[in-house]
Amino acid sequence: MSFPLLAPHKWRPLGAAWAIALLSSLAVLFVGEVMGQAPCDLCWFQRAFMFPLAIILGIAAFRSDRAVVPYGLALAFGGGLVALYHSLLYVGVIPAPIVPCTGGPSCSGESMAIGGVPLPLLSLAAFALILTLLLNFQRRLKS
């Protein structure tokens, strides 16, 4: 399948979305494998959305494949919903009928923060930024 070439600047949002997904994936692997912090259940669900994003966005960016947009948006939106729920639990907006951190360490602990920002909030920011970049990429494709 061959796609007409787009101006390089039109592909920048896709490359940036891939970089964020890759950096996020590597960061949580570092926290889990190097720092030895086991993720809670909600963190696992967020990883289940982020890891494939790093793979499919990377392949699409290197192959100049515009067909990735709907798949990337679906994964980023799903992960963003989990991250939003997790963040709202973390800040106390939603009372916790279920405790998401029973299987591992508490996400409210200081060891579960990077640069003083808790992992659930960082995850929400990453998914929101990926969504924004993919929507920007989609808009550029149409113009």
N, C-alpha and C positions, 0 to 999 in steps of 0.2 A: 504494500500500500504506500502510495507516495502522496505527500502533502506539499502544497506550494510553500516555498520558503517565505517566512515573515521577516520583517526587519528585526534585528537582534534586540532592540529595546522592547519589543512586544513580548519577548520571552523572559524578561527579567523577573516579573512577578512569580512565574513558575519556578525559576531557579531559586528565588528567595524563599518560597514556600518549602521547597525541598531542603534547603539549608536549615531552616527552622525545625523541620521534622527530623532531620538527621541529627542535629545538635541536641534536640530534646531526647531522642532515643539514646544517644551516647551518654547524655547526662544521667538518665535514670539507670542505665547499665552501670555507670560509674558508682552511683549511690548504692546500688544493690550489690554489685560484685566486688568493688574495691573497698567501699566503706562498710560493707556487711549489713546494710539496713534492708530488712525484708519489707516489701511493699504490702500495704493493706489491700483488702479486696477491691475497693473502688480504684485504687492506683493500678491494679492489674487490669481492670476493664479499660482504663484510659490507655494503658500500654497496648492493649489489643487493637486499639484504633490507631495509635501513633506509629507503631512499628511498620505496618503495611504502607502507611503514608510515606515513610522514608524510602521505601523500596519503589513504589509505583511512581511517585513524583520524580525520583532520581532517574528512573528509566525513561520517563516521558520527557524530562528536561534534556537528556543526552540524545534522545532520538527525535526530538522536536515533534512530539506526538500530542496533538491538541485534544485527542479523544479522552484524555485522562480526567478532564474537568469534572464530569458528573460523578465519577468514582471518588475522586479526591474530595469533592464537596460532601458526598455522603459520609465518608469516613471522618472528615473534620467536623461535620455537624454532629454525628453520633458521639464522637469523643468529647466534643464541646458540651453536649448535654450532660454527660457523665461528670465532666470537670465542673460544670456549673452547679450541679447537685452537690458534689463533694465540697466545693468552695462554700456554698450556702450552709452546709452542715458544719464546716470548719469555723465559719464566723458566727454561727449560732442563730442565723436567720430562720433556718428550718430546725425544729426540734427533732432530735434523732430517735425515731421509733425503733430503728435498727442501728446498732453501733458498727460502723464500717471498719473499724480498726481492731476487731477482736482477734483476727488471725495473725497479726503481726504487730509492729510497733504503732504507737499512736501518731497520726499525722500532725497532731498538735505539739509534738515534742520539738525541741530546738534542733535535734539532729536531723529532722526532716525538712530542713529549710536550706536554700542556697542563697547566699548573700542577704540573709535575714528575711527572705520572702518564702513563705511556706510552699511546698510542692503542689498542693491542690490549686493555689492561685497562679503559680507559674504555668501549670498545665492548661488552665483556663485561658491565660494570655496567649500561650502558644497556639492552641486550637483556634482562638479568635483571630489571631494574626494570619494563620494559614487560610482560614475561610476568607478573610478580607483580600488576601493576595490572589487566591484562586478566582474570586469574583472579579477582581481587577483584571486578571489575565483573560477571563471570559469576555469581559467588556472590550478589551483590546483586540481580541480575535474578531469580534463583530464589526469593529471600525476599520 
